[in-house]
Amino acid sequence: MKADFFIHNRRRLGQKLQGGLVVMAAHELMQRSNDLTYQFEQESNFWYLCGIDAPRWSLVYDGIRDHTWLIMPSVSEVERAFDGELSAEHAIRTSGADEVIAADELPALLRQLRRTHASVYSLPPPKRSKYMPMAFNPAIAAMHRMLERNFVTVHDCTLELGVLQAIKQPEELKMLSSSVRTTIDAFSVAYKKLQACHYEYEIQAEFDYVFSRRGARHGYDPIVASGRNACTLHYNTNNARLRSQRLVMIDIGARHGHYSADITRTYAYGEPTARQRTVYQALRDAQSDIIDLLEPGLPIREYAQAVDQRMAQALRSLGLSAADDTTLVRTYMPHAVSHGLGVDLHSRLGVMNAFEPGMVLTVEPGIYIPRESFGARIEDDIVITPRGSRNLSRELSTDL
């Protein structure tokens, strides 16, 4: 992305916040073991506003003056020798920022800005929940504490950023299309070699190779789930032996830049059973009907209700039952059928009331029947257009 992209994003956010002051923190490096770290993953909102892909930087944007400061972390000689260092000059070229200052100058800058801004906008510290049962990068909470010490009020600008990010700009659609293209090509290679594989990890290896050759990486931990493993929605061990007459569910996405594809196909290993064919065809028909629903102006709540009705119909046709349709769908498809797709792999659709042109989302219905030891999912990446929708991954066959 060019610097103009990030300058434009800051200005649009400033307009939404009526000239407010925005302060954001980059992520910290996270420990993997002893003195090793995990591969760095930038905080997506921070990247969206400045394009900096290095840890411990900060951003300050004054919406009144349309002025941006980047705060450069202090780097030790040891860190510089092992990991390198992002220069101030490179940071300005990437972000289009006006100034780069040292980390020890940030407190004085905040005191100065407090004279014209009683409040500040930032991200709230994330909270652990049943849907997010993980430890969080500490950088966001640390920045929030600093801002609370310096300003009367710290406002959450997650919603405003989410609305901006929901409608993709041309550069973003181009990047997403590149990621989808690489993923489709990798699926095509893996499908041709599937029957010669003996373990799930051999299938994953075909994707690893294609992605690396294209300068892409996995957008998330790949899922290659055969048989009953597919009933664990985010199974990623990928080490089971493949068995004849089992389905193999593959959920994988290449990532170019900060934009990942998210595509799932389910294939038969050996000859599928009649029951597997019937279940899969019901799923395939349901996904096609769900995609046909998508158009600008459709309220997202109505879309979710229509999806549940269509999936309940599919499940009943397979002889599956429950006390009511809601329980039926949640039992055999215990996940949402769609999520937004963008700078965050899982973006919230709920920031918008209805679909608008430029929104990108997944459509990924699944049917999981643990007692029959198999599950299936089909997932495509869809962009809303002025007249309907376009399936970015339509070229990839959904044949079993």
Secondary structure, DSSP 4 states (H G I P E B T S, - for coil): --HHHHHHHHHHHHHHTTS-EEEEEPPPP-EEETTEEPPP---HHHHHHH---STT-EEEEETTTTEEEEEEPP--HHHHHHH----HHHHHHHH--SEEEEGGGHHHHHHHHTTT-SEEEEPPPP---SS--S---THHHHHHHHHHHH-SEEEE-HHHHHHHHHB--HHHHHHHHHHHHHHHHHHHHHHHHGGG--BHHHHHHHHHHHHHHTT-EESS--EEEEGGGGGSTT-----PBP-TTEEEEEEE-EEETTEE--EEEEEEESSPPHHHHHHHHHHHHHHHHHHHH--TT-BHHHHHHHHHHHHHHHHHHTT---SSHHHHHHHH--S-S--B-SSSSSB-GGGSSB--TTBEEEE--EEEEGGGTEEEE-BEEEEEETTEEEETTTTS----
